[in-house]
Amino acid sequence: MRFPLALLFGIIFASVATASPIVGGAGVRSPSEAQPVTAHEELSDPALMLATVRGTTFGFSVTVDEYCDNQTKKMGLQWINTRDHASVDIPDMSDPGAAYFVNTEVGPVKLTMGTGSSVLNFQFGTCKWSMDRFNSQACGFCVVNGWKGNGHQPDCKSKPIFARSYIASCIFDFTRAGPVPMPYDIPKLIKRKNIPYIDTPKLIKRKNIPSIDTTTPNNPVHALTNPPTTSPESLVTASRSRVDTIKEHYWDLDGTRYTIVILPFHVTLTDYCDQHQRQVKASFYNGRQPSIQNLQLGPEEKQTVNHGVKAYKNLTIGAFDWERNRLRLEYEGCTWYDDETWKECGECRAAQWSGQAPKCEEGGRPRKWIAPCGLVYMTGGFES
C-alpha cells in the first residue's frame, strides 16, 4: 500500500496564507551625500513599548543600494517584513519626483527620498519618520547600521567603481495613525508576490525515530556570524525567541497513524561585491525572527547550522554553485538544491533573484534571493 502523498500535500498547502505587497512609483530624485544615522538609543517611549507587547507594531527591514548601471548612478531598495519575510524589491528609484508605496497587511506605507539626499522618509497615515533622525518617542523609527562599502557615493564615470549600501531595521505603531490612502494614478505599478511561511517539504521514511522535543526556547534573539576557522565548514548556532521549531502533522489511514516532523525555515542569499570580488552570503531564519546571518558561501564553502532542536542533527547549507546560481543543502547525507522540488529530505520553493548578477568591475548593485524551505526530520508508519 502506498500513502497518498498528493492528498496530504494538498491539505498542508491549503493552510498556507498568501498576501501581495505592492510597490508603485516612478522614482525619486538622485541622492547626494546625506548619511543615514546609526542609532544606539534604547527604546524609551512607554506607549511604543506597550504597543510592542500588545502586538500593535509592524516591523520591517530595508536595504538601500547605491550602484552604477551603464555609467549612471542609481538607487535600489529591498523591503522585507519582519513577521513573515514577505519581500518587495524596487531595483531602480532614480526617476525624479516620485513616491513609492509598499502595501502591508496594516495598510500602505509611503516612501520618499529627501531632496538631494540618500535618506529615506516614511509615512503611515499621519505618522512620519526619517532614516536620519532617530527618535524612540516617535510613532515610528529606524535603526541603521551606516553605509557599507565605500563611504562615498559611487562615481560612475571613473574606475574602479565602488557600490555602497545600508540596512535599516524599522518599526511603527499602526494604531497611532491611520494608513495613508493608496493613490490610483501611480505610474509603473510593480507587483511582487508574497513569500509565504511554508512548512511543506517532501516526505521521507526514517527508522529508529528519536524522541521529539517540541518546545520553543524563550531566549533572546541573536544574529550570529560564523566563527573564524581554517576549515571550509564551520558551525553556528541559532538562538532565538518566538520561533516555530518544528511542525508535526498526523494522518490516519486504515488504522495506521502517519507522522511527519518538519523544520520550516527561510534562506536569504545575498550576491554582492567586496573589493571588486563577487561574494555570496546566506541568512537562516526559523520562525519570525532572524536566527543566523552572514554565512559566507564560497565555491567550496559549506556552513553547518545548529538549528537548536534537540535529538536532530545539524543542517548543512552550501556550497553555492556559482556557474548554475543555485544553493546546495544537506541533511544526514541527503542532498538537494534550491531549484529541485520534492526531494526526499526537503525542498525549497522556487525563488527569483531581485536582479542580475552584480558586475563588480562596474560597481553593480547587490541582489537578493529569498526562499521558504522545509526539512523533513522523519516520518513513521509508511510501508516500503
KARAPE-V441668 format. One record per residue. RES is the residue in three letters. SS is DSSP state (H for helix, E for strand, - for the rest). NEAR is the number of other C-alpha atoms within 12 Angstrom. D_FIRST is the distance of its C-alpha to the first C-alpha in whole Angstrom. Layout:
res = [RES/RES]
ss = [SS/SS]
near = [NEAR/NEAR]
d_first = [D_FIRST/D_FIRST]
This chain:
res = [MET/ARG/PHE/PRO/LEU/ALA/LEU/LEU/PHE/GLY/ILE/ILE/PHE/ALA/SER/VAL/ALA/THR/ALA/SER/PRO/ILE/VAL/GLY/GLY/ALA/GLY/VAL/ARG/SER/PRO/SER/GLU/ALA/GLN/PRO/VAL/THR/ALA/HIS/GLU/GLU/LEU/SER/ASP/PRO/ALA/LEU/MET/LEU/ALA/THR/VAL/ARG/GLY/THR/THR/PHE/GLY/PHE/SER/VAL/THR/VAL/ASP/GLU/TYR/CYS/ASP/ASN/GLN/THR/LYS/LYS/MET/GLY/LEU/GLN/TRP/ILE/ASN/THR/ARG/ASP/HIS/ALA/SER/VAL/ASP/ILE/PRO/ASP/MET/SER/ASP/PRO/GLY/ALA/ALA/TYR/PHE/VAL/ASN/THR/GLU/VAL/GLY/PRO/VAL/LYS/LEU/THR/MET/GLY/THR/GLY/SER/SER/VAL/LEU/ASN/PHE/GLN/PHE/GLY/THR/CYS/LYS/TRP/SER/MET/ASP/ARG/PHE/ASN/SER/GLN/ALA/CYS/GLY/PHE/CYS/VAL/VAL/ASN/GLY/TRP/LYS/GLY/ASN/GLY/HIS/GLN/PRO/ASP/CYS/LYS/SER/LYS/PRO/ILE/PHE/ALA/ARG/SER/TYR/ILE/ALA/SER/CYS/ILE/PHE/ASP/PHE/THR/ARG/ALA/GLY/PRO/VAL/PRO/MET/PRO/TYR/ASP/ILE/PRO/LYS/LEU/ILE/LYS/ARG/LYS/ASN/ILE/PRO/TYR/ILE/ASP/THR/PRO/LYS/LEU/ILE/LYS/ARG/LYS/ASN/ILE/PRO/SER/ILE/ASP/THR/THR/THR/PRO/ASN/ASN/PRO/VAL/HIS/ALA/LEU/THR/ASN/PRO/PRO/THR/THR/SER/PRO/GLU/SER/LEU/VAL/THR/ALA/SER/ARG/SER/ARG/VAL/ASP/THR/ILE/LYS/GLU/HIS/TYR/TRP/ASP/LEU/ASP/GLY/THR/ARG/TYR/THR/ILE/VAL/ILE/LEU/PRO/PHE/HIS/VAL/THR/LEU/THR/ASP/TYR/CYS/ASP/GLN/HIS/GLN/ARG/GLN/VAL/LYS/ALA/SER/PHE/TYR/ASN/GLY/ARG/GLN/PRO/SER/ILE/GLN/ASN/LEU/GLN/LEU/GLY/PRO/GLU/GLU/LYS/GLN/THR/VAL/ASN/HIS/GLY/VAL/LYS/ALA/TYR/LYS/ASN/LEU/THR/ILE/GLY/ALA/PHE/ASP/TRP/GLU/ARG/ASN/ARG/LEU/ARG/LEU/GLU/TYR/GLU/GLY/CYS/THR/TRP/TYR/ASP/ASP/GLU/THR/TRP/LYS/GLU/CYS/GLY/GLU/CYS/ARG/ALA/ALA/GLN/TRP/SER/GLY/GLN/ALA/PRO/LYS/CYS/GLU/GLU/GLY/GLY/ARG/PRO/ARG/LYS/TRP/ILE/ALA/PRO/CYS/GLY/LEU/VAL/TYR/MET/THR/GLY/GLY/PHE/GLU/SER]
ss = [-/-/-/-/H/H/H/H/H/H/H/H/H/H/-/-/-/-/-/-/-/E/E/E/-/-/-/-/-/-/-/-/-/-/-/-/-/-/-/-/-/-/-/-/-/H/H/H/H/H/H/H/H/H/-/-/E/E/E/E/E/E/E/E/E/E/E/E/E/-/-/E/E/E/E/E/E/E/E/E/E/-/-/-/-/-/E/E/E/E/-/-/-/-/-/-/-/-/-/E/E/E/E/E/-/-/E/E/E/E/E/E/E/-/-/-/-/-/-/E/E/E/E/E/-/-/E/E/E/E/-/-/-/-/-/-/-/-/-/E/E/E/E/E/-/-/-/E/E/-/-/-/-/-/-/-/-/-/-/-/-/-/-/E/E/E/E/E/E/E/E/E/E/-/-/-/-/-/-/-/-/-/-/-/-/-/-/-/-/E/E/-/-/-/-/-/-/-/-/-/-/-/-/-/-/-/-/-/-/-/-/-/-/-/-/-/-/-/-/-/-/-/-/E/-/-/-/-/-/-/-/-/E/E/E/E/E/-/-/-/-/-/-/-/-/-/E/E/E/E/E/E/E/-/-/E/E/E/E/E/E/E/E/E/E/E/E/E/E/E/E/E/E/E/-/-/E/E/E/E/E/E/E/E/E/-/-/-/-/E/E/E/E/E/E/E/-/-/-/-/-/E/E/E/E/E/-/-/-/-/-/-/-/-/E/E/E/E/E/E/E/-/-/-/-/E/E/E/E/E/E/-/-/E/E/E/E/-/-/-/-/-/-/-/-/E/E/E/-/-/-/-/-/-/-/-/-/-/-/H/H/H/-/-/-/-/E/E/E/E/E/E/E/E/E/E/E/E/E/E/-/-/-/-]
near = [11/13/25/17/22/16/14/24/23/14/17/25/20/15/15/19/18/19/23/24/33/31/38/35/32/26/32/32/26/30/33/24/18/23/29/33/26/22/22/14/17/15/24/13/19/15/23/29/23/16/23/22/13/14/18/22/30/35/34/33/34/37/40/42/46/43/44/35/29/18/19/25/34/37/41/41/42/38/40/39/37/28/27/37/40/39/43/39/40/41/35/35/36/33/25/22/20/26/35/43/41/44/35/33/23/26/26/31/41/33/37/38/37/28/19/19/24/39/41/43/32/35/35/37/27/22/27/32/34/35/41/27/26/29/28/26/23/27/37/43/41/42/33/32/25/30/28/27/26/24/20/23/32/33/26/24/18/16/16/21/33/39/42/37/40/35/29/37/29/35/43/44/38/32/25/22/24/20/27/25/20/26/19/11/15/18/17/21/23/24/20/26/22/32/34/35/37/37/40/42/41/35/36/32/23/24/14/12/17/17/13/22/20/20/16/22/22/15/15/16/23/20/22/24/25/30/20/13/15/9/14/23/25/26/26/33/29/36/32/29/24/21/32/31/38/33/33/26/26/19/25/17/19/12/8/15/17/28/28/38/38/36/46/37/45/42/41/41/38/37/38/38/32/27/20/21/20/27/30/37/37/42/38/48/46/46/38/28/34/36/39/38/33/26/41/38/38/26/23/19/29/32/40/33/38/29/36/31/33/20/17/28/22/27/38/35/45/39/34/32/23/20/10/14/27/29/43/35/39/31/32/22/14/21/25/33/33/38/23/23/23/27/27/28/36/42/41/41/33/23/32/27/25/29/24/20/28/31/29/28/27/31/41/40/45/45/35/39/39/41/39/40/43/43/48/40/44/37/33/28/26/25/17/11]
d_first = [0/4/7/9/12/15/15/15/18/20/20/22/24/25/27/29/32/34/38/41/44/46/49/52/56/58/59/61/65/65/65/68/68/67/65/62/63/61/61/61/62/60/59/62/61/60/59/57/56/55/53/51/50/50/47/50/50/48/48/48/49/50/51/54/55/58/58/59/58/61/64/63/62/59/57/54/52/48/47/44/44/43/41/38/39/40/42/45/47/50/51/55/57/60/61/64/65/61/59/55/53/50/48/46/44/48/50/51/53/56/57/60/62/65/68/69/66/63/62/59/60/58/58/56/58/62/60/61/61/62/60/64/65/63/63/61/63/62/59/57/58/56/56/57/57/59/59/57/59/62/64/66/65/64/66/65/68/68/66/64/63/61/58/58/56/55/53/53/51/53/52/54/54/53/55/58/58/57/55/57/57/55/57/56/58/57/57/54/51/48/45/42/39/38/35/33/32/28/26/23/22/18/16/16/14/17/18/21/21/25/27/27/30/30/34/36/39/42/44/46/45/46/46/46/47/46/48/51/49/50/46/44/41/43/41/42/40/39/42/41/42/39/36/33/32/28/25/23/20/18/15/14/11/10/13/12/14/13/16/18/21/23/27/28/32/34/36/39/41/44/46/50/53/55/58/57/54/51/48/45/44/41/40/37/37/35/35/39/41/41/41/41/44/45/43/45/42/44/43/42/42/39/39/37/36/36/34/36/32/32/30/29/30/32/31/33/35/37/38/39/39/42/42/39/39/36/35/33/31/29/27/27/27/25/27/27/30/31/30/27/24/20/21/19/21/23/25/28/29/31/35/38/41/44/46/47/47/51/54/55/59/59/58/55/53/50/47/44/40/38/34/31/29/26/25/21/23/19/16/14/11/9/7/8]
